[in-house]
Amino acid sequence: MKNTELENRSSAPACAEERFEGEDFRKFVQSEMKTWNVPGAAVAVVKDETVIFSGGFGYRDVEKDLEVTPETIFPIASCTKTFNSLAVGLLVDEERLEWDRPAREYYPDLRFYDDFTTGHITLRDMLCHRSGLPRHDKVWLYAGLSRKDLMARIQYLRPSCGFREIFQYNNIVYALAGVIVEKISGMPWEDFVRTRILLPLGMENSSLFQQEMQRTDNFALPYRLKTDDPLQPVGEPSEFPLERVPFQPVSTTGPSSSVNSTVPDMAKWIMLHINKGEFGGKRLVTEKTMHQIHSPQMATGAEGEFKAFLCEETPLIDYGLGWVVQPYRGHYMLNHSGGIDGFSSMISFMPREKIGVVVLTNMHTTMLPFVITYNVYDRLLGLEQVDRSNKFITTVSDIIKAGSVPSGGQNEMVKNAPPTHPPGDYTGKYSEPAYGDVVIGMEGGCMEVMFRNTKMTAEHLHYDTFRTLFAAPGTNFEMRITFLMDEHGDIDRLSIPLQMGVDDIVFRKRVLTSPPGKGNGNI
């Protein structure tokens, strides 16, 4: 591999540089990439207004042996949320938005499942994930929805807890904050971010659409390990080969996940935050607004989805406005990670020490960005280096194993209990206002399920419950389908547990003028 490291040590304080040995760090990254089976990575380290390390590792295109350079473009996924909160903040500075004013005053079409949330939710609530809604990501994943269509479906999404009660990460509500930016600014969210943030910072290699990234000559391709075993990407070099996966469409929830960037560009983004809203001697956003963005707003909880990141060095995690706020070994740190099909990333900084780290990779669901980030801080702060990989391997493996334990429902199946109706009674199109359509047909004596343009074969479990697997490049989940009857005993609904924490999603059978297929229930 060519040495693509760029180092500039002309103006950074000597104490930071002396603690950071670039060559030793390169060896560390290369070793950890093997541990976590990551094909390619790019890393930048910032001190004050200087990039003290910028390097590429491995391959952006494994098949063609094309190497990662610092200028390689990666999707940064949910790290995009830090841009969305600043976009709101810019309009707050202009007194066109307020953090705590009911959002419906800016977006009259806004509707949530209950009237109280509809009338009281604010931009602050949206940006710190306290809407009461769980993820509901299966509403938009691979559904091809427009952003307008997605916003119209929010009113049908059931909450899993009370408004402002607990932290629940939600991409859809984050996209809603971006839609309000569009409404008030009079331009698409992507244009606002480009003109008000990317261009002033000189982030010339960053983009808001995958098509823009793929028109360049230096972008990373997405990969995962070719295995259905969720434990395989965790821990040690795998016997399974790498598999290239398609890029996941993210335009529907763009304000949550659509930025593509390089480590030099993201280093500029980190510098802006380290300097409390200033970059290159010019102020982009007020210090008051940056303080709001960087301040803790909501505790994430010890049993939430950030559980894997809690350890003795990071004993608690709060969420600000687009940033995770937490201590690291006694030092105040802000960060955000990102994960999307074939890519994992992390950006972070310590405001008091004025240091920051950017890690971008082209591997699906890997903890490598955290391992590298924490190691950089150990080096810069003069702390003993901790074997972070070993800690994460144990924690993540335990969480995955716990999540794979069969539920009580699986143990309650009645052996050899036949369906209550003949096959043709189950066929038809079933619809739900948020989750869309499920089409049931019969082919060769087997039940066929069509969901999100994906055709699957279902196996019978007992009575009117069937099971199939929805398989997409970065999303594999079981769909347990239970058919329900009306008062006359006719099949008129089906239910699927598509979101933890809420009742099964119920799809109602539509009355068709003609049956699906060729009269025999075929899809």
C-alpha positions, 0 to 999 in steps of 0.5 A: 500500500502506498503511504498516503499520509499527509502531516503538517506540523508547522504550527500545532503545539509541540506537546500535542505533536510529541504525543502523536507519532504518525508512523506508530499510529499508522501501524495501529490503524492497519492492525485494527482494520484487520481485526475488524475486517475493514477494507478501507478507511480515512482518518484526520486529526485536528489540533486548533486550526491545524490538521496534524494528521490526514491519511488513507488506509486500505482500499476504496475499491477492493476489486480494482485495487484502488486505494483510499486517499485523504481525498476519498469521498465517503457517505457520512450517514448520521453524522449529517445530523450535525449539519442539520442542527447547524442549519436550524441554528443559522435561522435561529440567529436570523430570528426566523426560527426559535428552538422552543416555539411550537413547530406547527407555527412554522409548518401548519401541515404538521400532524403527529399521532396525538394532538398534544405532540402535534401542538407542542413539539418544537425544533429542540424536541426534534433535534434531541430525539424526545418526540415519543416516537421510536425509529419506525425506519421501516416506513421509509427504508427501500420504500422510494418515498418522497420527503413530502410523502414521508412527512404526511405519514408521521401522523400514523406512527404510533409513539412508544412512550410519552412526549419528552419522556425518554430519548428515542433516536429517530431519523424521520423526525430529524428529517422533519426539522430539515423540512422546516428549514426548507419551509422557512428558507424557501430553498431545498435543504440540500441547497441551504446546507451547500450555500450556507455551510459547505461553501463558506467552509470551503468544503469543496469535495462534499456533496448532498446527493449520492449521484454527485459523489459517484460522478467523481473519480475518488469515492469509496464503495460499500462493503460487508462480510458475506455472511448472515451471522451477525457476530462475524464482523465482530472481533477477529479476521474473518474467513468470510469474503467481503461482499460489495453491496448497493448504495442505500438510497437516503434522499427521503431522510436527507437531513438525517443522513445524506452528506458525503465528504472527505476527511480534509473537508470534515476537519474543517467542520470540526474546526468550526465547532472547536472555535465555537462558530468561527472559521478562518477568522470569520464567524459563521454562527453565533457563539450563543447558538453553538452553545445551545447545539453543544449543550446536553439536552436529553439523557440517553439512558443506560438501557437505550440503543447507545448501551454498547458505548457505555464503559468505565471511560465513557460512563454516561451519554447525553444528546445535545442538538445533533451531537452526542455529549459525553465524558471520555476518561475525564475529558469533555467530548462531543461526537456523532457516529454514522452507519449506512449500508456498507459504511461506518463513520465517526466525527468528534472533538474535545472543545477544551483541549481543541482537538478532534478526530474524523474517521470514515470507513467503507465497512458495514456496522463496524466499531472501528471508528470508535476504536481509532477515535479513542486511541487518538485521544489516548495519544494526544492526552498522554493517557495509557492506551486502552485495548478498546477493540477487546472491550467492544468485541465483548460488549457488542457480542453480548448485546447481539447474543441477547438480541438473538434469544427467541422471544416468548411468542416463538416458544408458544407455537402450537405444533401441527396447527393448520391454517384456518382458511384455504390458501386463496382466502389469504391472497390480496393486497393489504395496506397501512397508511404509514408502512404501505402495502403488503401483497399476498399471493400463492405460487406452486402451493407456497405463500408468496409475500411482496413487500417493498418490491421484494418477493419472498416465500413464507413458511407456515408456523401455526394457525394463521401465522406465517414467517418470511425474511425480508433481505436487503443489503444492510437490512435483514429482518424477520416478518412474522405475518398473522392473518386476522378475521372480521366478525364473519370469520373472513380474513380482512387484516394482517399484522406484522411486528415491524417496530419494537415498543409498539403494537404490531402494524396492522395492514387492512385488506383492500377490496379489489375488482379482480384478484391478484395474478391470473385468478389463482392468487399468484403475485 
